[in-house]
């Protein structure tokens, strides 16, 4: 869910925060990760794990669920 290899200390921090706050583990992990980056094409789609998806599709399938963050940029047409 982090998008990178996590060391033991980070796992302990996350689990302690989950235990202390009672929040969903995905919500806690989301605070420690950078947002995904998406460059949208003219159809509003971008590459995500080998698939072309829309922002709405990404919101349904990303591992962090409703806590996932994404930075989306639409390509500007060149003349």
N, C-alpha and C positions, 0 to 999 in steps of 0.2 A: 504493500500500500504506500510505502514511502517513495517508491520509484528509484531507490538506491539501496545498497547493502547497509544494514543497520548494525551498529555495534551493540554489545551487551548493555552498556551504560544508557544508551538512548532508549532501549527497550524498557529498562528499569524506570526511567523517567516517565515514559508514557504510561506504563502500568500503574505507577504510583499516582499519577495525575488522574487516571480513570478511577482508581479506588477512592481518592480523596473527593473528587467532584461528582462521581456517578455519571459523567458524560459518556456518550458513545465513543468507543475507541477511535472510530473514523474521524470524529470531530476533534479529538485531541491530536491525532496524527496530522490532520490538515493544518494545524497551527505551526507545525514544524517542517512543512514542505513548501516548495515554490509552486506557483500555479503552473498548469500545463500551458503551452503556447500553441496557438492555432492560427494559421494563415488561411483565411477563408477564400475560396474561389468565387466565381460569379454565381454559382448555385448555392452558396453558403455552406459548402462542405470543405473538410480538411482531412489530412491523413492522421489516423490514430491507430497504432498497432496494426498497420498493414491494411486498414480499411478506410474508405472514404465515408465520413459520417457528418451529420449536422450537429449543431450545438445541442439541440434537444436530444438527439440520440446519445451524444457523449454524456449528457447529464444522467441518462438512464444506465449507461454501462460502465462509467468510471468507477474504480475500486472504492473511492471515498464517498460514493453515493451523493446525497444532498450536500455534503460538506466539501466536495471537490471544488477547486477553483480553476478558472481558465482565463487566460488573457487572449482575446481574439482580435485579429486585425484583418480587415478586408483589403484585398489587393486593389490598387487603383489602376484603372485602365490607362495604358500609355498610348500616345498618339503616334 
